Amino acid sequence: RSPSKISDEALRLSQLLQKGLEERNCRVLRKAQVPALQSPIVTMLPSKDPVKVEQKLNELKITYAKRAGGFRFSPHAFNTEVDLARVFEAIDQA
C-alpha cells in the first residue's frame, strides 16, 4: 500500500472508533476538525467504571495506553473493523 492509502485507512478506522465510542457515551478527547491535522490516535474517557473497562480490555487482549485519565487507542492500517468491534465489546461488557 502507498503511504497515503495507509494513512487514509488508519483515519477511516479512527473515525469509526470515535463514532462507536460516542454511541457508547464515551467522551472522545481532542477530535481534529481540520482534515490535515487529523490523527488516527483516539483517547477516550469511558462513561462506565474505568477499572471495569480496563479489566475487559485486558481480558480481550486489546492494546491501549492509559492517557489523560482514560484510554488511548492507535488504530492503523493493519487493524480491521473486527478489532474495533472488540473494543466496543469490552466497553459494552464493562
N, C-alpha and C positions, 0 to 999 in steps of 0.2 A: 504494500500500500504506500501511496505517496504521503508525505508529511501532512499535507492539507486534508487528505481523506481521513487520516488518523485523528487529527485534531477535530474535524467535523463529527466523527463518530463519538469521540470522548465527550464533546459538548452535547451531542444528542442524548447520550446516556445520562449525563449530568442533569439535563433538563427533565428527563423522565423521572430521575431520582428525586429532584426537587418537587415535582408535581405530586408524586406518590407520598412524599413526606408531608407536604402541606395538606393533602387529603386526610392524613392521619393526625392532623392538628399539631404537627411538629413545627417549630419555628426555624426557618432556614435563615442563616446569617449571611449578610453581605452578598446578595444577588446582584451581579453586574447588569446594569441596564443597557450599557453600550456594548454592542457585539465585539468590538475589538479588544475590550477589557475582560471578556468572559474567561472563566477558568473552569475546568471540569471538577475542581475541588468543591465539595459541598460540606458545610458544617451545619449541624442542626442541634437544637435543644428539644428533647422529646417532651411530649405532653404527658407521658406516663412516667412512673418512677424510674429515674436514670439507672439505678442499681439493677432493677429487673431487666431493663433494656440491655444493659451491658452483659448481664448473665446470658440472655438469649442470643445476643450477637456472638458471644464466646462459644455457646453450645453449638451454634450453627457454623462455627469456624469462619466467621465473617471478619475480614481485615478492616480495621478502623484505627483512628488515633483519637485520644481524648484531647479536646481543644475547647477553650472558652466555656468550660462547664458543660460541654456537650460532646458530640461525636463527629469526627471528620471522616468523610469517605472520599476516595480519589478514583472514580471510575476512569477507565482508559479503554482504548480500542480493543484490547484483549478480553474485556469484560463483555457480558451479554445481558439481555433483559432478564434472563433466569437469575443472574447474580443479584439484580435489583429486587426481584421478587423475593429472594431470600432475606434481604434487608427488611422488606415490608413484612414478611412472615415473622421475623424476630420482634419487630415492633408490635405487631398485632397480638402476638402471644405473651408479651411482657405484662 
